[in-house]
């Protein structure tokens, strides 16, 4: 499923939204903020950021945040602010599955991304490759290995402290037909951002990020990949399903004739308030949801999302496995206004994220 909160497919066109002459004079008020962040080995709170007119990035919790990945835009203001707070600023970029077997196309793409990072004083790249690679397509699997190996070598030669990461599904066992060589890929990147979301799509509405899938997926990853190569990614958004009917035990049979819509966390809370809906809890998926009927259409809807309670349980999984860290798609799903209730909810969501102790252990 694709939505306003789902990942954007990015190729070569990235919007630069700040002023200044690129790669000539440092655009930051303090020139030292154009220096790269040298520490690439510590624990992570990795957040994606989408462009908006309110500059909500200024209100992220920079006391926790270690890396901000700009999605669809490049802002010198964000870069300067991140570096001021000793956090990395990276870009997100996609690569076409059809080009994996072309060495020349891989090299051209890598050079383009490297030039973008270097000319904007950034700290690396998050590779959002989500293409299907069937188990039988070992040529494509090896092509992905080559892409990551070549990208990592190029970035680290040109920018020794740069961070190179890749997004992967919630489990390594051919989830979504992504039969990648995860063990080999882990050798080339700083870490995997494990996308523990977009797990719905069955006959019945269900959790966007199922606790059981999260726990089992991380168990399977740590069996083949070092724990410090894994960052657990959670959703700060959810999905609204139209129901044919809702059973007595609360199960919503999905009406596929009505498009499933994604909602940011802040909009879900507002929808729940407007519809006077009662929050329910699924004990197996360990996820909240609510059901309501639209009086105009007489259609029942069910909304599944994550909140502090469900997210804290997943953060505990990260702590139990001593993962590299956690992150979310995406930071701007929260309400950054100063009104009392949005402010309380925003702080609660950020404060639920683990921080790092002096020993390097993830703690709540």
FIVEX-509810 format. One record per residue: x, y, z of N, C-alpha, C, O in turn. Coordinates in steps of 0.1 Angstrom, whole numbers, padded with zeros to 4 digits, always signed. Example, Ala and Ser with C-alpha at 12.3 -4.5 7.8 and 13.67 -1.06 7.14 Angstrom:
+0132-0057+0078+0123-0045+0078+0132-0033+0078+0142-0033+0085;+0128-0022+0071+0137-0011+0071+0129+0000+0079+0134+0011+0080;
This chain:
+0008-0012+0000+0000+0000+0000+0009+0012+0000+0019+0013+0007;+0005+0022-0008+0012+0035-0008+0003+0046-0004-0009+0046-0006;+0009+0056+0003+0002+0067+0009+0010+0079+0011+0022+0079+0008;+0004+0089+0017+0011+0101+0020+0022+0098+0030+0032+0106+0031;+0020+0088+0038+0030+0084+0048+0039+0073+0044+0050+0070+0050;+0036+0067+0032+0044+0056+0027+0056+0062+0020+0057+0074+0018;+0066+0053+0017+0078+0058+0012+0077+0064-0002+0069+0059-0010;+0084+0074-0005+0085+0080-0018+0096+0073-0027+0106+0071-0021;+0093+0071-0039+0103+0066-0048+0111+0077-0054+0105+0086-0061;+0123+0077-0051+0132+0089-0055+0143+0084-0064+0149+0073-0061;+0145+0091-0075+0156+0088-0084+0166+0099-0083+0173+0100-0073;+0167+0107-0093+0177+0117-0094+0172+0131-0090+0180+0140-0088;+0159+0133-0090+0154+0147-0088+0151+0149-0073+0142+0144-0068;+0160+0158-0067+0158+0161-0053+0157+0176-0053+0166+0183-0059;+0148+0181-0045+0146+0196-0044+0154+0202-0034+0154+0197-0022;+0162+0212-0037+0170+0219-0028+0162+0231-0024+0158+0240-0032;+0159+0232-0011+0149+0242-0006+0155+0253+0002+0148+0261+0008;+0168+0254+0003+0174+0265+0011+0182+0274+0001+0185+0270-0010;+0187+0285+0006+0194+0294-0002+0209+0293+0001+0213+0286+0010;+0217+0299-0008+0231+0298-0006+0238+0292-0018+0231+0285-0026;+0251+0294-0020+0258+0289-0031+0264+0276-0027+0272+0275-0018;+0259+0265-0034+0263+0252-0030+0278+0249-0032+0283+0253-0043;+0285+0244-0022+0299+0240-0023+0308+0251-0026+0319+0249-0032;+0305+0263-0023+0314+0274-0025+0317+0280-0011+0328+0281-0007;+0307+0285-0004+0308+0291+0009+0298+0283+0018+0287+0281+0014;+0303+0280+0030+0294+0272+0039+0282+0281+0042+0283+0292+0045;+0270+0275+0040+0257+0282+0042+0253+0284+0056+0243+0291+0059;+0261+0278+0066+0257+0279+0080+0262+0292+0086+0272+0297+0082;+0255+0296+0096+0259+0308+0104+0273+0306+0110+0281+0315+0111;+0275+0294+0115+0288+0290+0121+0294+0280+0111+0289+0269+0109;+0306+0284+0105+0312+0275+0095+0315+0261+0100+0316+0252+0092;+0317+0260+0113+0320+0246+0118+0309+0237+0116+0311+0224+0116;+0297+0242+0114+0285+0233+0112+0285+0226+0099+0277+0217+0096;+0294+0231+0090+0295+0224+0077+0305+0212+0078+0306+0204+0068;+0311+0210+0089+0320+0199+0091+0312+0186+0092+0301+0187+0098;+0317+0175+0087+0309+0162+0089+0309+0158+0103+0317+0161+0111;+0298+0150+0106+0298+0143+0119+0307+0131+0119+0305+0122+0110;+0317+0131+0127+0327+0120+0126+0323+0107+0132+0328+0096+0128;+0314+0107+0142+0311+0094+0149+0300+0087+0141+0289+0092+0141;+0303+0076+0136+0293+0068+0128+0291+0054+0135+0285+0045+0129;+0296+0052+0147+0295+0039+0153+0286+0039+0165+0283+0028+0171;+0280+0050+0170+0272+0050+0182+0258+0045+0180+0254+0041+0168;+0250+0045+0190+0236+0041+0190+0228+0051+0182+0232+0063+0180;+0217+0047+0176+0209+0055+0167+0195+0058+0171+0188+0049+0176;+0190+0070+0169+0176+0074+0168+0175+0080+0154+0179+0092+0152;+0170+0073+0144+0171+0076+0130+0157+0080+0126+0148+0072+0126;+0155+0093+0121+0142+0098+0118+0142+0103+0103+0151+0109+0099;+0131+0100+0096+0129+0106+0083+0121+0119+0084+0113+0120+0093;+0124+0128+0075+0118+0141+0075+0113+0144+0061+0120+0143+0051;+0100+0149+0061+0094+0153+0048+0094+0168+0047+0093+0175+0058;+0094+0174+0035+0093+0189+0034+0080+0194+0038+0070+0188+0035;+0080+0206+0045+0068+0212+0049+0070+0227+0051+0082+0231+0052;+0060+0235+0051+0061+0249+0052+0063+0254+0066+0066+0266+0068;+0061+0245+0076+0061+0250+0090+0075+0248+0097+0077+0252+0108;+0084+0242+0089+0098+0240+0095+0097+0233+0108+0103+0236+0118;+0089+0222+0108+0087+0215+0121+0100+0208+0126+0100+0204+0137;+0109+0206+0117+0122+0200+0121+0129+0207+0133+0136+0201+0140;+0126+0220+0134+0132+0228+0145+0126+0222+0159+0133+0225+0169;+0115+0216+0158+0109+0211+0171+0110+0196+0173+0104+0190+0182;+0118+0189+0164+0122+0176+0167+0129+0175+0181+0135+0185+0185;+0130+0164+0187+0137+0162+0199+0152+0159+0196+0156+0147+0195;+0159+0170+0194+0173+0168+0190+0182+0163+0202+0194+0160+0199;+0177+0162+0213+0184+0155+0224+0185+0140+0222+0194+0134+0228;+0176+0135+0214+0175+0121+0211+0180+0118+0197+0187+0108+0195;+0177+0126+0188+0179+0124+0174+0194+0123+0170+0201+0132+0174;+0198+0113+0163+0212+0112+0159+0213+0113+0144+0224+0118+0139;+0203+0109+0136+0204+0111+0121+0190+0115+0116+0180+0109+0120;+0190+0125+0108+0177+0129+0101+0179+0127+0086+0189+0132+0080;+0170+0119+0080+0171+0116+0066+0160+0125+0059+0148+0123+0061;+0165+0134+0050+0156+0142+0043+0150+0135+0030+0158+0130+0022;+0137+0135+0030+0130+0127+0019+0124+0136+0009+0115+0143+0012;+0130+0137-0003+0124+0145-0013+0129+0159-0013+0124+0167-0021;+0138+0163-0005+0143+0176-0004+0156+0177+0002+0160+0167+0009;+0163+0188+0000+0176+0190+0007+0175+0204+0012+0173+0214+0005;+0178+0206+0025+0177+0219+0031+0191+0221+0038+0195+0214+0047;+0197+0232+0035+0209+0236+0042+0206+0240+0056+0214+0238+0065;+0194+0246+0058+0190+0249+0072+0189+0237+0081+0193+0237+0092;+0183+0226+0075+0182+0214+0083+0196+0208+0086+0199+0204+0097;+0205+0208+0075+0218+0204+0077+0226+0212+0088+0232+0206+0097;+0225+0225+0088+0232+0233+0098+0226+0230+0112+0234+0229+0121;+0213+0229+0113+0207+0227+0126+0210+0213+0131+0213+0212+0143;+0210+0203+0122+0214+0190+0127+0229+0190+0132+0232+0184+0143;+0238+0195+0124+0252+0196+0128+0254+0204+0141+0262+0200+0149;+0246+0214+0142+0247+0222+0155+0244+0213+0167+0249+0216+0178;+0235+0203+0165+0231+0194+0176+0238+0181+0175+0234+0171+0181;+0249+0181+0168+0258+0169+0167+0250+0157+0161+0253+0145+0165;+0241+0159+0152+0233+0149+0145+0237+0149+0130+0240+0159+0124;+0236+0137+0124+0239+0136+0109+0226+0141+0101+0215+0139+0106;+0229+0146+0089+0219+0149+0080+0222+0141+0067+0233+0143+0061;+0213+0132+0062+0215+0124+0051+0204+0125+0041+0193+0130+0044;+0206+0120+0029+0195+0120+0019+0190+0106+0018+0196+0096+0022;+0178+0105+0012+0172+0092+0009+0172+0091-0007+0168+0101-0013;+0175+0079-0012+0175+0077-0027+0171+0063-0030+0175+0054-0023;+0164+0061-0041+0160+0048-0045+0168+0044-0057+0175+0052-0064;+0168+0031-0061+0175+0026-0072+0166+0016-0079+0159+0008-0073;+0166+0016-0092+0157+0008-0100+0162-0007-0101+0174-0009-0103;+0153-0016-0098+0156-0030-0099+0162-0034-0113+0171-0042-0115;+0156-0027-0123+0160-0030-0137+0174-0027-0140+0180-0032-0150;+0180-0018-0132+0193-0013-0135+0204-0020-0126+0216-0017-0127;+0200-0030-0118+0209-0037-0109+0220-0044-0117+0232-0045-0112;+0217-0049-0129+0227-0057-0136+0236-0049-0145+0245-0054-0152;+0234-0035-0145+0243-0027-0153+0253-0020-0144+0250-0011-0136;+0266-0023-0146+0277-0017-0138+0278-0002-0141+0280+0006-0132;+0275+0002-0154+0277+0016-0157+0265+0024-0151+0268+0035-0146;+0253+0018-0150+0242+0026-0144+0244+0026-0129+0240+0036-0122;+0249+0016-0123+0252+0016-0109+0262+0027-0105+0260+0035-0096;+0273+0028-0113+0283+0038-0111+0278+0052-0113+0282+0061-0105;+0270+0054-0123+0265+0067-0126+0256+0072-0114+0256+0083-0110;+0248+0063-0109+0239+0066-0098+0247+0069-0086+0244+0079-0079;+0257+0061-0083+0265+0063-0071+0272+0077-0072+0272+0084-0062;+0277+0080-0083+0284+0093-0085+0275+0105-0083+0278+0115-0077;+0263+0103-0088+0253+0114-0086+0249+0116-0072+0249+0127-0067;+0247+0105-0065+0244+0106-0050+0255+0112-0042+0254+0120-0033;+0267+0107-0046+0279+0112-0039+0281+0127-0041+0285+0134-0032;+0279+0131-0053+0281+0146-0056+0271+0154-0048+0274+0165-0043;+0258+0149-0047+0248+0156-0040+0251+0157-0025+0250+0168-0019;+0256+0146-0019+0260+0146-0005+0271+0155-0003+0271+0163+0007;+0282+0154-0011+0294+0162-0009+0291+0177-0011+0296+0185-0003;+0284+0181-0021+0282+0195-0024+0273+0202-0014+0272+0214-0014;+0265+0194-0006+0256+0200+0003+0260+0198+0018+0252+0199+0027;+0272+0193+0020+0278+0192+0033+0270+0182+0042+0269+0183+0054;+0265+0171+0035+0257+0161+0042+0266+0150+0047+0278+0149+0044;+0260+0140+0053+0267+0130+0060+0265+0116+0055+0270+0106+0061;+0258+0114+0044+0256+0101+0039+0243+0099+0032+0237+0108+0028;+0240+0086+0030+0228+0082+0022+0221+0071+0028+0227+0061+0033;+0208+0072+0028+0199+0060+0031+0193+0055+0018+0186+0062+0011;+0196+0043+0015+0192+0037+0002+0178+0029+0004+0178+0019+0012;+0168+0035-0002+0155+0030+0000+0151+0020-0012+0142+0023-0019;+0159+0009-0013+0156-0001-0023+0146-0010-0018+0148-0017-0008;+0134-0011-0024+0123-0020-0020+0119-0029-0031+0107-0034-0031;+0127-0031-0041+0124-0040-0053+0123-0054-0049+0130-0059-0040;+0114-0061-0056+0112-0076-0054+0124-0083-0061+0127-0080-0072;+0130-0092-0054+0140-0101-0060+0136-0115-0056+0139-0120-0045;+0130-0123-0065+0126-0137-0062+0138-0145-0059+0149-0142-0062;+0135-0156-0052+0146-0165-0047+0154-0170-0059+0166-0172-0057;+0148-0172-0070+0155-0177-0082+0164-0167-0089+0172-0171-0097;+0162-0154-0087+0169-0144-0094+0182-0141-0086+0184-0130-0081;+0191-0150-0086+0204-0148-0080+0212-0137-0087+0221-0131-0081;+0209-0135-0100+0216-0124-0107+0213-0110-0101+0221-0102-0099;+0200-0108-0098+0195-0096-0092+0200-0094-0078+0204-0083-0074;+0200-0105-0071+0205-0105-0057+0220-0101-0057+0224-0093-0049;+0228-0107-0066+0242-0103-0067+0244-0089-0072+0253-0082-0068;+0235-0084-0080+0235-0070-0085+0233-0060-0073+0239-0050-0073;+0224-0064-0064+0221-0055-0052+0234-0056-0043+0237-0045-0038;+0240-0067-0042+0252-0068-0034+0263-0059-0040+0270-0052-0033;+0264-0059-0053+0274-0051-0060+0271-0036-0058+0280-0028-0056;+0258-0032-0059+0254-0018-0057+0259-0013-0043+0265-0003-0042;+0256-0021-0033+0259-0017-0019+0274-0017-0017+0280-0008-0010;+0281-0027-0022+0295-0028-0021+0302-0016-0028+0311-0009-0022;+0298-0012-0040+0304-0001-0047+0300+0012-0041+0309+0021-0040;+0288+0014-0037+0284+0026-0030+0291+0029-0018+0296+0040-0015;+0292+0018-0009+0300+0020+0003+0314+0023+0001+0320+0032+0008;+0321+0017-0009+0335+0020-0012+0337+0034-0017+0346+0041-0013;+0328+0038-0025+0329+0052-0031+0327+0062-0020+0334+0072-0020;+0317+0061-0012+0314+0071-0002+0325+0071+0008+0329+0082+0013;+0330+0060+0012+0340+0060+0023+0354+0064+0018+0362+0069+0026;+0356+0063+0005+0368+0068+0000+0368+0083-0001+0377+0090+0002;+0356+0088-0006+0355+0103-0008+0352+0110+0005+0357+0121+0008;+0344+0104+0014+0339+0110+0026+0341+0099+0037+0331+0092+0040;+0352+0098+0043+0355+0087+0052+0345+0085+0064+0344+0074+0069;+0339+0096+0068+0330+0094+0080+0315+0094+0075+0306+0095+0083;+0313+0092+0062+0299+0091+0058+0292+0079+0062+0298+0068+0065;+0279+0080+0063+0270+0069+0068+0263+0063+0056+0257+0071+0048;+0263+0050+0054+0256+0044+0043+0247+0033+0049+0251+0024+0056;+0234+0034+0047+0224+0025+0052+0214+0021+0041+0213+0027+0031;+0207+0010+0044+0196+0005+0035+0184+0002+0043+0185-0003+0054;+0172+0004+0037+0160+0000+0043+0156-0014+0039+0157-0018+0027;+0152-0022+0049+0148-0036+0046+0135-0039+0053+0131-0032+0062;+0128-0050+0048+0115-0054+0054+0116-0059+0068+0127-0062+0073;+0105-0062+0074+0104-0065+0088+0111-0079+0091+0113-0082+0103;+0113-0087+0081+0119-0100+0083+0128-0104+0071+0126-0099+0060;+0138-0112+0073+0148-0115+0063+0144-0127+0054+0152-0131+0045;+0133-0134+0057+0130-0146+0050+0121-0144+0038+0109-0149+0038;+0126-0137+0028+0118-0134+0016+0105-0127+0018+0096-0129+0011;+0105-0119+0029+0093-0111+0031+0090-0102+0019+0099-0095+0014;+0077-0101+0014+0073-0093+0003+0081-0097-0010+0083-0089-0019;+0086-0110-0010+0094-0115-0022+0107-0107-0023+0112-0105-0034;+0112-0102-0012+0125-0095-0012+0136-0105-0007+0140-0104+0005;+0140-0114-0015+0149-0124-0012+0164-0119-0013+0171-0124-0022;+0167-0110-0005+0181-0104-0006+0191-0112+0002+0187-0121+0010;+0203-0110-0001+0214-0117+0006+0218-0108+0018+0228-0100+0018;+0210-0108+0028+0211-0099+0039+0225-0100+0047+0230-0090+0051;+0230-0113+0048+0242-0115+0055+0254-0107+0048+0262-0101+0054;+0254-0108+0034+0264-0101+0027+0262-0086+0027+0272-0078+0028;+0250-0082+0025+0247-0067+0025+0251-0060+0038+0256-0049+0038;+0250-0068+0049+0253-0062+0062+0268-0058+0063+0272-0050+0070;+0277-0065+0054+0291-0062+0054+0294-0048+0048+0304-0042+0051;+0284-0043+0040+0287-0030+0033+0281-0018+0039+0285-0007+0035;+0272-0019+0048+0265-0008+0053+0267-0006+0068+0272-0015+0075;+0264+0006+0073+0265+0009+0087+0254+0001+0094+0257-0004+0105;+0242+0001+0089+0232-0007+0095+0220-0008+0085+0219+0000+0075;+0211-0017+0088+0198-0019+0082+0188-0010+0090+0188-0011+0102;+0179-0003+0082+0168+0003+0089+0156-0007+0086+0152-0008+0074;+0152-0014+0096+0142-0024+0095+0128-0018+0095+0124-0013+0106;+0121-0019+0084+0108-0013+0083+0097-0021+0089+0091-0030+0082;+0094-0019+0102+0083-0027+0108+0070-0020+0107+0064-0016+0116;+0065-0019+0094+0052-0013+0092+0047-0017+0078+0054-0024+0070;+0035-0013+0074+0029-0016+0062+0027-0032+0061+0030-0038+0051;+0022-0038+0072+0021-0052+0073+0007-0057+0071+0004-0069+0071;-0002-0048+0068-0016-0052+0066-0019-0057+0051-0009-0060+0044;-0031-0057+0047-0034-0061+0034-0042-0074+0032-0044-0079+0021;-0046-0080+0044-0054-0093+0043-0069-0091+0042-0073-0080+0039;-0076-0101+0045-0090-0101+0044-0096-0092+0055-0106-0085+0053;-0089-0092+0066-0094-0084+0077-0085-0072+0080-0072-0073+0078;-0090-0061+0085-0081-0050+0089-0073-0055+0101-0077-0063+0109;-0061-0050+0101-0051-0054+0112-0040-0044+0114-0040-0033+0108;-0032-0047+0123-0021-0038+0127-0012-0034+0116-0008-0042+0108;-0008-0021+0116+0002-0016+0107+0015-0022+0110+0024-0025+0102;+0018-0024+0123+0031-0029+0128+0028-0039+0139+0026-0035+0151;+0027-0051+0136+0023-0062+0145+0035-0066+0154+0046-0068+0149;+0032-0066+0167+0043-0069+0177+0049-0082+0174+0061-0084+0175;+0041-0092+0171+0046-0106+0169+0056-0106+0157+0066-0113+0157;+0052-0099+0146+0060-0099+0135+0073-0091+0137+0084-0095+0133;+0072-0081+0145+0084-0073+0149+0094-0082+0157+0105-0083+0154;+0089-0089+0167+0097-0097+0176+0103-0109+0168+0115-0111+0169;+0095-0116+0160+0100-0127+0152+0110-0122+0141+0120-0129+0138;+0107-0111+0135+0116-0106+0124+0129-0102+0130+0140-0106+0124;+0130-0096+0142+0143-0092+0147+0150-0105+0152+0162-0105+0151;+0143-0114+0157+0149-0127+0161+0156-0134+0149+0167-0139+0150;+0149-0133+0137+0155-0139+0125+0167-0131+0120+0177-0137+0115;+0166-0118+0121+0177-0109+0116+0190-0112+0125+0201-0113+0119;+0188-0112+0138+0200-0113+0147+0207-0127+0146+0218-0129+0150;+0199-0136+0139+0205-0149+0137+0215-0149+0126+0224-0158+0125;+0215-0139+0117+0224-0138+0106+0231-0125+0104+0241-0124+0097;+0227-0115+0112+0233-0101+0111+0236-0097+0125+0228-0099+0134;+0248-0091+0127+0251-0085+0141+0241-0075+0145+0236-0068+0137;+0237-0076+0158+0227-0067+0164+0230-0052+0161+0221-0044+0160;+0243-0049+0162+0246-0035+0160+0246-0030+0145+0249-0019+0142;+0241-0039+0137+0238-0035+0123+0223-0034+0120+0219-0033+0109;+0215-0033+0131+0200-0033+0130+0195-0021+0137+0197-0019+0149;+0186-0013+0130+0179-0002+0136+0164-0006+0134+0160-0007+0123;+0156-0006+0145+0142-0010+0144+0134+0003+0140+0133+0012+0148;+0127+0002+0128+0119+0013+0124+0104+0011+0126+0099+0001+0123;+0098+0021+0132+0084+0020+0136+0076+0030+0129+0081+0040+0124;+0062+0029+0128+0054+0039+0121+0048+0049+0131+0044+0046+0142;+0049+0061+0126+0041+0072+0133+0029+0076+0125+0025+0087+0124;+0023+0066+0119+0011+0067+0111+0003+0054+0111+0008+0044+0116;-0009+0055+0106-0017+0043+0106-0026+0042+0093-0025+0051+0084;-0036+0033+0093-0044+0031+0081-0059+0030+0086-0063+0025+0096;-0067+0036+0077-0082+0035+0079-0088+0026+0068-0086+0027+0056;-0095+0016+0073-0102+0006+0065-0117+0007+0065-0123+0010+0075;-0123+0006+0053-0137+0005+0052-0141-0010+0054-0135-0019+0049;-0152-0012+0062-0156-0025+0065-0169-0029+0058-0178-0022+0058;-0169-0042+0053-0182-0047+0049-0191-0049+0061-0203-0046+0061;-0185-0055+0072-0192-0056+0084-0181-0058+0095-0169-0061+0093;-0186-0056+0108-0177-0058+0119-0183-0068+0128-0195-0067+0132;-0176-0079+0131-0181-0090+0139-0182-0086+0154-0177-0075+0158;-0188-0094+0161-0190-0091+0176-0177-0090+0183-0176-0083+0193;-0167-0097+0178-0154-0097+0185-0145-0085+0179-0133-0085+0182;-0151-0077+0170-0144-0065+0166-0137-0066+0153-0130-0057+0149;-0138-0078+0146-0130-0079+0133-0137-0073+0122-0149-0074+0120;-0129-0065+0114-0135-0057+0103-0131-0065+0090-0119-0066+0086;-0141-0069+0083-0139-0075+0070-0138-0064+0059-0147-0056+0057;-0126-0063+0053-0123-0051+0045-0131-0051+0032-0131-0060+0025;-0136-0039+0030-0143-0036+0017-0133-0031+0008-0129-0019+0008;-0129-0039-0002-0118-0035-0011-0123-0025-0022-0114-0020-0029;-0136-0023-0022-0141-0013-0032-0138+0001-0027-0140+0011-0035;-0134+0003-0015-0131+0016-0009-0116+0017-0006-0111+0009+0002;-0109+0027-0011-0095+0028-0009-0091+0029+0005-0097+0036+0013;-0081+0021+0009-0075+0022+0022-0066+0034+0023-0058+0037+0014;-0068+0042+0033-0061+0055+0034-0052+0055+0046-0055+0049+0057;-0041+0062+0044-0031+0063+0056-0034+0077+0062-0038+0086+0056;-0031+0077+0075-0033+0090+0083-0020+0091+0092-0016+0082+0098;-0016+0104+0093-0006+0107+0103-0011+0105+0117-0023+0105+0119;-0002+0103+0126-0007+0101+0140-0015+0112+0145-0026+0110+0151;-0011+0125+0142-0019+0136+0146-0033+0136+0141-0042+0141+0147;-0035+0132+0128-0048+0132+0122-0056+0120+0127-0068+0121+0128;-0050+0109+0131-0057+0098+0137-0063+0102+0150-0075+0099+0153;-0055+0109+0158-0060+0114+0171-0072+0124+0169-0081+0123+0177;-0071+0132+0159-0082+0142+0157-0094+0134+0152-0105+0138+0156;-0092+0124+0143-0104+0116+0138-0111+0109+0149-0123+0108+0150;-0103+0103+0158-0108+0096+0170-0117+0106+0179-0127+0102+0184;-0111+0118+0180-0119+0128+0188-0131+0132+0181-0142+0133+0188;-0131+0135+0168-0143+0140+0161-0154+0129+0161-0166+0133+0161;-0150+0116+0160-0160+0106+0158-0164+0100+0172-0172+0091+0173;-0158+0105+0183-0161+0101+0196-0159+0085+0198-0167+0078+0204;-0148+0081+0191-0146+0066+0191-0138+0062+0203-0130+0069+0209;-0140+0049+0207-0134+0043+0219-0122+0035+0214-0123+0027+0205;-0111+0038+0220-0098+0030+0217-0100+0016+0221-0104+0013+0233;-0097+0007+0212-0096-0008+0215-0082-0012+0215-0073-0005+0209;-0079-0024+0220-0066-0030+0220-0066-0044+0215-0073-0053+0221;-0057-0047+0206-0056-0061+0201-0045-0068+0209-0033-0064+0208;-0048-0078+0217-0038-0084+0226-0028-0092+0219-0017-0094+0224;-0031-0097+0207-0021-0105+0199-0011-0096+0192+0001-0097+0194;-0016-0087+0184-0008-0077+0177-0002-0067+0186+0008-0060+0182;-0008-0065+0198-0004-0055+0207-0005-0041+0201+0005-0034+0200;-0016-0038+0195-0018-0026+0188-0032-0020+0190-0041-0027+0192;-0033-0006+0191-0046+0000+0193-0053+0002+0179-0047+0002+0169;-0066+0003+0181-0075+0006+0169-0088+0011+0174-0091+0010+0186;-0096+0017+0165-0110+0021+0169-0118+0019+0157-0114+0020+0145;-0131+0018+0160-0141+0015+0149-0152+0026+0151-0156+0029+0162;-0157+0031+0139-0168+0041+0140-0176+0040+0127-0172+0034+0117;-0188+0045+0127-0197+0045+0116-0199+0060+0111-0201+0069+0119;-0197+0061+0098-0199+0075+0092-0214+0077+0090-0220+0069+0083;-0219+0087+0097-0234+0088+0096-0239+0092+0082-0251+0089+0079;-0231+0099+0074-0235+0103+0061-0236+0091+0051-0246+0090+0044;-0227+0082+0052-0227+0070+0043-0231+0057+0049-0234+0048+0042;-0232+0057+0062-0236+0045+0070-0225+0034+0068-0228+0023+0071;-0213+0038+0065-0202+0028+0063-0194+0028+0076-0191+0038+0082;-0191+0016+0080-0182+0014+0092-0168+0014+0088-0164+0009+0078;-0160+0021+0096-0145+0022+0093-0138+0017+0106-0142+0018+0117;-0126+0012+0103-0117+0008+0114-0103+0013+0112-0098+0012+0101;-0098+0020+0122-0085+0026+0121-0075+0019+0130-0077+0018+0142;-0064+0015+0124-0053+0009+0131-0041+0018+0131-0037+0024+0121;-0034+0019+0142-0023+0028+0143-0014+0024+0155-0016+0013+0161;-0004+0032+0158+0005+0029+0169+0005+0042+0178+0005+0053+0173;+0006+0039+0191+0007+0050+0200+0019+0047+0210+0026+0037+0208;+0020+0054+0221+0031+0052+0230+0031+0038+0236+0041+0032+0237;+0019+0033+0239+0019+0019+0245+0024+0009+0235+0033+0001+0239;+0019+0009+0223+0023-0001+0213+0038+0001+0209+0045-0009+0207;+0042+0013+0207+0056+0016+0203+0066+0012+0214+0076+0007+0211;+0062+0015+0227+0071+0012+0238+0074-0003+0238+0085-0007+0242;+0064-0012+0235+0066-0026+0235+0076-0030+0224+0085-0039+0226;+0076-0023+0213+0085-0026+0202+0099-0021+0206+0109-0027+0203;+0100-0009+0212+0113-0004+0216+0119-0014+0226+0131-0015+0227;+0111-0021+0234+0117-0031+0244+0123-0042+0236+0133-0048+0241;+0118-0046+0224+0124-0056+0216+0138-0051+0212+0148-0059+0212;+0139-0039+0208+0152-0033+0204+0162-0034+0216+0174-0037+0214;+0157-0031+0228+0165-0031+0239+0170-0046+0243+0181-0048+0246;+0160-0055+0242+0163-0069+0245+0174-0075+0236+0182-0083+0241;+0173-0071+0223+0183-0076+0214+0195-0067+0213+0205-0070+0205;+0196-0056+0221+0207-0047+0220+0210-0042+0206+0221-0042+0202;+0199-0038+0199+0201-0033+0185+0208-0020+0185+0211-0014+0195;+0212-0016+0173+0219-0004+0171+0210+0008+0175+0216+0019+0179;+0197+0007+0174+0188+0018+0178+0174+0016+0172+0170+0005+0168;+0167+0027+0172+0153+0027+0167+0152+0039+0158+0160+0048+0157;+0140+0040+0151+0137+0051+0143+0123+0051+0139+0115+0042+0143;+0118+0061+0131+0104+0061+0128+0102+0068+0114+0110+0076+0109;+0092+0063+0107+0087+0069+0095+0073+0076+0099+0064+0068+0101;+0072+0089+0100+0082+0098+0099+0080+0109+0109+0069+0110+0114;+0090+0118+0112+0089+0127+0123+0078+0137+0122+0072+0141+0132;+0074+0141+0110+0063+0151+0108+0049+0146+0109+0040+0153+0106;+0047+0133+0113+0034+0128+0115+0028+0133+0129+0016+0131+0132;+0036+0140+0136+0031+0146+0149+0027+0160+0148+0030+0167+0138;+0019+0165+0157+0015+0178+0158+0025+0187+0165+0027+0184+0177;+0031+0197+0159+0041+0205+0165+0036+0219+0169+0044+0228+0172;+0023+0220+0170+0018+0233+0175+0019+0233+0191+0023+0223+0197;+0016+0245+0196+0018+0247+0211+0005+0244+0219+0005+0246+0231;-0006+0240+0212-0018+0237+0220-0015+0226+0230-0006+0217+0228;-0022+0226+0241-0018+0217+0253-0018+0203+0249-0009+0196+0252;-0029+0198+0243-0030+0183+0240-0021+0179+0230-0014+0169+0232;-0019+0186+0218-0009+0182+0208+0005+0182+0214+0013+0173+0211;+0008+0192+0223+0021+0193+0229+0023+0181+0238+0034+0175+0238;+0013+0177+0246+0015+0165+0255+0017+0153+0247+0026+0145+0250;+0009+0150+0236+0011+0138+0228+0024+0138+0221+0030+0127+0220;+0028+0149+0216+0041+0150+0209+0053+0146+0218+0061+0138+0215;+0053+0152+0230+0063+0149+0239+0063+0135+0243+0074+0129+0245;+0051+0129+0245+0050+0115+0249+0056+0106+0238+0063+0096+0242;+0053+0109+0226+0058+0101+0215+0073+0101+0214+0080+0091+0213;+0079+0113+0215+0094+0115+0215+0100+0108+0227+0110+0101+0226;+0094+0111+0239+0100+0106+0251+0099+0091+0253+0107+0085+0260;+0090+0084+0245+0090+0070+0245+0102+0063+0238+0105+0052+0241;+0108+0071+0229+0119+0066+0222+0131+0064+0231+0134+0072+0240;+0138+0053+0230+0150+0050+0239+0160+0061+0236+0161+0067+0226;+0168+0062+0246+0181+0070+0245+0192+0061+0249+0190+0049+0252;+0204+0066+0248+0216+0058+0250+0223+0061+0263+0225+0073+0267;+0226+0051+0271+0233+0053+0284+0248+0055+0281+0252+0054+0270;+0255+0059+0291+0269+0062+0290+0277+0049+0285+0288+0050+0280;+0271+0037+0288+0278+0025+0284+0274+0021+0269+0279+0011+0264;+0265+0029+0263+0261+0026+0249+0249+0017+0248+0246+0012+0237;+0243+0014+0259+0231+0005+0259+0219+0013+0257+0217+0024+0262;+0209+0008+0249+0196+0014+0247+0188+0013+0259+0185+0002+0264;+0183+0025+0264+0174+0025+0276+0162+0033+0273+0163+0042+0265;+0151+0030+0281+0139+0038+0278+0139+0051+0285+0129+0059+0285;
